[in-house]
């Protein structure tokens, strides 16, 4: 399936249906991938979710993977949120529980998207959700003072100029095979613009600001040894959110991609237990 954005870009989608005739379907899960990667990297997670009764969808963000658009850029602050609504409308089936799951930048997208639902006047792209999963979400991009200054300058002078995101492949996982596969994948890239960086920074802050009013059942899992995003963003969200709505699970020793770490079986087990609980 190809989905057309409101500005005419073609978004590439992924679908992992439940193929076991005897497996009762529990619901649908839509996966929102991170910066510089693509939805196809989550096949092993989707297989485990299929086995637990969840149909899985994903898409490649604009400017990522096989989707169209300038690499690492967005035209405006709400573009990824409108795209998310378009995908939800295309894949969601009535009567099915529907969960959004975002990793890294995708976690910032998913959290910002969910936060809109608790605002006084939600935007037209807001959609109701039955659940939310956040995996090492970019709720705090970890920018230092110099980087914040550079972002402010670039935002005024060259908001659409794509530069290196500064993230190293070695930071994604402690598994050398994962790092090698990430580096060799031609669909991955390291481009980012000031516009996209600004969205990540502002989106994470908006989600933390809305955390005390959170109503969507949420599982928040984050890597304690993360160097791609600052774990303190997840910690701040967890501290502000209602404990009876947001379940938290830090993984202190893990690197950024918790579903690609040597302990991934434990992480996936925690995910499926929460979804089916």
N, C-alpha and C positions, 0 to 999 in steps of 0.2 A: 504494500500500500504506500502511495505517495500522498503527502498532505501539502496543500498549498497555503502559504502564509497570507496574511492580509495585504502584504506588499509584493506578492507574486513569486516568492521563492519556493522551491520544491524541497520538502523535508523528507529524508529517507527514514523509514520506520523498520522496526524489528518486532517479530511476533513469535512467542513460544507458547503454543496451545497445549492443553492437556491431552495427551494421546492415549492414556490408559483408560480403557472403557470402564474399568471397575473403580476408577478414582472419582469420588464425588468432588465437584468443584465448590470451593469455599468463597471464591471471589476473583476479582481482577486486580492486578498490581501494575502500575505504570512507573517505569524506572527513568529517572532523570540523571544523565551522566555528568561527569565533571569537565573541567577546563582542559582543552587540548586533546581529549580522547573521543570516544564514540560509543554508542549503545551496544555495538557488537561484542564489546569486551566482557559482557556480563552473562554469557551463555551458561557458564557453570552455576551461577547464582540462579538463573532462570530454571535450569534443570532441577535444582533442589527445591525450588518453590513449586514447580509443576508436580513433583512427587508429593508435596504437602497439600496439593489441591488448589494451587493458585495459577491462573492463567496470567502470563506476563507479556507486557508490551514495553517498548522503548522507542526512542527516536534519536537521530543525530541532530543536535542543535544546529541552527543556522550558523554557517561559518565553521562547521565541524564535520568530520567523517565524510560521508557521501552526500550530505546535504549541501545545498547551494548557499552562496553568500560569502562575503569577504572573510578570510580566516581570522577568527578571534575578535570580530567586531559585531556591534549591534547598532541599529540606526537611532534608537532612543531607549530610555530607561525601562519602558514597559514591553519591549519587543519580545523578550523571552517569556514573559508572563502571558502575553497574547498567544504566542505559539503554543504554550502549555495548554491553554484553554482549547485551542483548535484540535490538538491531539486528543484531549479528553473527550471532546464532542465526537470525534471520529471513531474512537475505540470503545467507549463506555456503553454497556448494555443495561437496559432497565432491569431492576430486580437483583442485580449483582452488587455485593459489597465492593467498594472501590477505594484502593489505597494508593497514595502517591509515595514514592521512595526516591530521595535525592541524595547523591553523593557529592561531596566537595562543593564546587560551584553549583552543581545540580541540587545540593542541599540548600544553598542560599536561594536558588530559584524556588524550590519546593516550599521552604519556610516562608519566603516572602509571599508566595502565592496563597498559602494557608492563612497568613496573617491578615490578608485583605478581607477574609471572611468575618473577622471580628471588628472591623472598622464600622463607623457609623453609617457611611454611605459607600458600600463596596463598588469597585469599578466594574464596568461591563464584562470584563474578562474573568471575574471571580466565579468559581464553581464550588458547590458543596463537596466535601470529602468524608469518607467513613473512617479514614485512618491516614497516618503519616509516619514515615520512617525516615530518619536523618542519619546518614553515615558520614562521619568526619566532615560535617557541614562547614562551609566557609562563612561562618557567622562573624568571624574576626579574621581578616586577611593577614593580620600580623605585620602591617606596614610600620616601618620606623619613621622617625621625624623627617629624614631626608626623602624617603619614598613618598610620604604624604605631600611634601612640598613639590616634588617632581610631578606627582599626579595633578596637583592644582595648576601647575604651569602648563602641562601637556593638555589638560582639559580645556584650557583657554586657547592655546596656540595650535595644537594638532590633535584634536580629540579622536580622529579616525586613523592615526598613524599606528600601524601594527609593529610592535617590538617584541623581543624575547620576554617571556614571563619570568625568567630567572629561576625557574624550578628545575631541579636536577632529577633525572630518572631514578637515581639511586635512592631518592627520598620516598618513592612510592611503596616499596616493600623491602623486607629483609631477605626475600627469596631471590637469589640471583637469576633464576630462570624467568621469573616475572619481569625483572628489570630488563633482561635481554629481549624478551618478547615485546615489551613496551617500546624499547628503543628501535627495534626492527620493524615495527608496525607502520606502514606508509600512511595510514589514515590518521595517525597522531601528529600533532604539531605543537609548537611552543609560542604561538603568536597571541598577543593580546593588545587591545587598544585602551586608551584612557577612558573611553566611553564604557567599555565592558568592565574595566576595573572599578569605575565609579559605581556601576550597578551593583557589583559584588559587595563593595564597602557599604553602600547605603541599604542594600537589601538585607544584609546581615544585621545591621543596626536596627532596622525597622522590625525585624522578627524578634530581636531581643526586647525591644521596647513594648511589643505586643504580648510578650510571653505571659505576663501576669493575668491576661484575659483569655488565655488559650482554652479552647473548647474541643478541639479535634483530638481524639486519642492518638498519642504519639509515642514512638520508640526512638530515643536519641542515643546513638552509640558513637563514641569517638575514640581516636587513637591518642594515647598519652604521649607518645614519642613522635608526634607529627611535626614535620618541618615544612609542609606545604601550606597549611593553615594553622592558626593559633588555637590550641585546645581551649584557651581561656574563653573563646566565644561560646563554645558548647557549655562550659562551666557556668558562664553568666546566664545563659538561657535556662539551664537546669535549675539554677538558684532562684530564678524569678517565676518559673512556671508552676502551676498547681501540681503537687505530687500525685494526686489522684487522676490526673489527665496525662501527664508526661512521665513515662518510664525511662529511666536513664541507665546506661551501661557503659562506663568507661573501660577501655582496654589499655592499661598503663604502659605496657611494653611494646605495643604494636605501632608500626609505621602507618602512613596515611591511608593506604588502600586496605582496609581491614578485611575485605572479602578476598584479598590476594595474599594474605600473610600465611606463614606456616600454620597458624592456629585458625585458618579459615573455616574448618569444619565446626569448631566451637562457635564462631561468630554466626555462621549460617544457622546452626541449631538454635541459638538464642533468637535470631530473627523469626524462624518458623514457629518456635514456641510462643512468641508474643503474638504473631499473626493469628495463630489457631487457638489462642487462649481466651 
